[in-house]
Amino acid sequence: MSRISCPQHGKDRPCTCAMGKLYRFVEPVLLYLLKKRGQAYGYELLGELNEHALTDSTIERGAVYRTLRTLEVNGNVVSDWDVSGTGPARRQYRLTPSGEIHLEEWAEVLGNLSRSMAHFVNDVSSLPGSETAQKGE
């Protein structure tokens, strides 16, 4: 199978890097992390985001902060400035009740997408000459 060589993942395995950035999938993970943590600074969320990423693409810092701003504008997240300590003020984020509902909606949507993707992968692997079918996967 001919693959585009990915600077991050190499040529040995397929990845989503060449399929475009999936910034929208940052949103459910941020909602999840805020639900799990209660509240967090943006840099803390950045640190944990890749552990729970829904894509193998590198998640850019700017995309995280843009997503947090959008979530806040939409009423799913609120933030306050933390001025305690000796350093500069830091923005701390937390989930709102509507953000918790939005997280549940994301879970339902992603569950449906997961089932659709699994069905698609099974269909592709069952095609004659499919590499996946030949490997017995």
Secondary structure by P-SEA (a helix, b strand, c coil): ccccccccccccccccccccccccaaaaaaaaaaaaaccccaaaaaaaccccccccccccaaaaaaaaaaaaaaccbbbbbbccccccbbbbbbbcaaaaaaaaaaaaaaaaaaaaaaaaaaaaaaccccccccccc
